[in-house]
């Protein structure tokens, strides 16, 4: 927005510049009593002659005695003598032929003359005098005006003779004009208005470009603003305005400041040209020339501050000639290279170069002092500023359009990426058979509702179709999956229209999701209890419909559903606990009725407590054991690693599945002790196997709770140091869901472990729901694809697409991919075609105790004989 506003401001400034330049000629139309050439007819008569004193030996009294033949008659009042160390004397005789007295001004219209002395004698013997000049304090002047003026009055027919001596170390330019006082001040007022309006416009251009620089940070606009400021300093000091308004008591500083404006103008013009024309990229040699010029101008700047004024002036002229000569080629070079800015720069530099040439001719005396020679460079600089301002406005506009286009393209790409990621996430978080969102989504919905309305009462309802397993055994897996999919569609459509059911919008716009897949044959529905109690009849009707017989493939049978529910906030404030309580209520419900959770009937609480006590005892008694399952390279069949799995044979209950006691260990804090035991035993086994020639890695499962234990990493490193094992041989496996439990903390902790050399493996990828944006931040070396994603990969093209996507994602993240749960050769071949080169599963080898594993590895040639 700022750049857009700046563009319109710059456009307005262009019109101002055009107005000023068009009015310069009007302000410069002289109405002086120019009787030297007889241009202006007036009762005033005057004669003009000059004398050059090369020896600087003549005084006023000597000059007054010189005969007329020693004087040179002036051919023009607009006279330039170039650079000279001589003193010039001018004799002017003026007679007022009018019939009334009048006040007059003798003007030398060049402010850069060091010493000017006026001496006048009237007919009655009255003598007048004035010593002024650029090296005098401004207070010595008769008139508060930047020009060099001498005031006098004449009676009718009175004559005056004025002797003017001029000495200067700069250009000896002495344009002398005679004015009626009233006409002079009228003309000076017009001219100063034009000057200050011109300076005001340049100031606005400089300020706008400085503001653009501060906004965008592009040095191009800073250099242009400083170049314009240098122009302002040059013209204001050359016209005498700096001496008049700012440095009236510091004439020496005023002179040096005028000289300094020229190298400053050169430096910032060169810097601007380098960036504006992109010289470094289009012409490296010319860019080096510009750099050399900048260095020379810096030296020039240092010299003029201390060198003699006459020498400094001449150096400045040479520097200006070099600047205009070099930059005269810069624009055409850029134009030839196809840069649009080269056209602007070439066109802009022409009027400035012409103006400089004319001004140089006037300064050296090669050209007379006229309006056009006096204002040539000022007019040229104005045209240059106009054209370059237009170029910068054009550049701003084009850059703005380019940025808008780039932002639009970037936004479109980001939207497509987000959509693709969301689509992939939705696909991975939906059940393959029913296309319903999984348990994690159900938990998220429940948590969102709790956070949004903590006081809202809700019912977490569960439906379990008990006969699905019977259909699988009777009609086959394909038939049972078809029935399950049909029932999921039926349940979802019924619930989404039911009053009080809380749903989520489906990403692909096919209607909201009201039913969720909690387990294979178990569905969940979230209901606003207050709305449900107002009208529960549709819900009761749905239970009856679910319990009614269905027809499939010519057969009629019942699905024998079980119903259960838990209530929020009565039964828990944790989503996972509420789902668990609903499942427990479902297990204890009677056919056809809704079971409501009651802690009194929760048989799992006491058994869990006993189980945890026994687990602690088993750890202390070393009653747990490990089994190991190999990981294979598909292309070669080579064993590349082992995964250590914990097993527990309870003295009374027999085999306790890990998915029963590990979650309990996590909840009660035993998990850290359990994980450390597994780690130590697995490392000892690795040491033993490597002594027999095994060259693979060892994968060990850890829990998200382990990451929160302060000294967990130190304990692992201590074990490795004791057993003299490198961390690079150890993979720490963490499930996808566990890693995303607290993403920021998990990433930070896993980064520390990875920094010590451990390999991080993401286990069961695709079984849960995780944010891919967080997942890419994990320092993972390996991703293990959950078996649920590859169960039907042999026949389902959608499954292949998902697997291909995950494989591509793993490659993009720099991770190895392992497919889990491979049980047949056909699935393995499909995976190999999809470029998955590692697997683990019963097809290769089932988990084995260490002694049996050793024999198996010997037969496989992975270790030597004992």
ABEGO torsion letter per residue (X at the ends): XAAAAAAAAAAAAAAAAAAAAAAAAAAABBABBBAAAGABBBABBBBBBBBBBAAGABBAAAAAABBAAABBBBABABBBAEBBABBBBBBBBBBBABABBBBBBBBBBBAABABBBBBBBBAAGBBBBBBBEAABBAAABABBBABBBBBBBBBBGBBBBBBBBBBBABBBBBBBBBBBAAAAAAAAAAAAAAAAAAAAAAAAAAAAAAAAAAAAGBAAAAAAAAAAAAAAAAAAAAAGAAAAAAAAABAAAAAAAAAAAAAAAAAAAAAAAAAAAGAAAABAAAAAAAAAAAAAAAAAAAAAAABBAAAAAAAAAAAAAAAAAAAAAAAAAAAAAGBAAAAAAAAAAAAAAAAAAAAAAAAAGABBBBAAAAAAAAAAAAAAAAAAAAAAAAAAAAAAAAAAAAAAAAAAAAAAAAAAAAAAAAAAABBAAAGBBBAAAAAAAAAAAAAABAABBBBBBBBBBAAAAAAAAAAEAAAAAAAAAAAAAAAAAAAAABBGBBBBBBAAGAEBBABBBABAABBBBBBBAAAAAABAAAAAAAAAAAABBBBBGGBBBBAGBBBBBBBOAAAEABAAAAAAAAAAAAAABBBGBBBBBBAAABAAAAAAAAAAAAAAAAAAAGABBBBBBBBBBAAAGBBABBBBBBBBBBAAAEBBBAAAAAAAAAAAGAAAAAAAAAAAAAAAAAAAAAAAGBABBBBBBBBAAAAABAAAAAAAAAAAAAAGBBAAABBBBBBAAAAAABAAAAAAAAAAAAAAGBBBBBBGBGABBBBAAAAAABBBABBBBBAAAAAAAAABAAAAAAAAAAAAAAAAAGBBBBBBGBABAAAAAAAAAAGBABBBEAAABBBBBAAAAAAAAAAAGABBBX
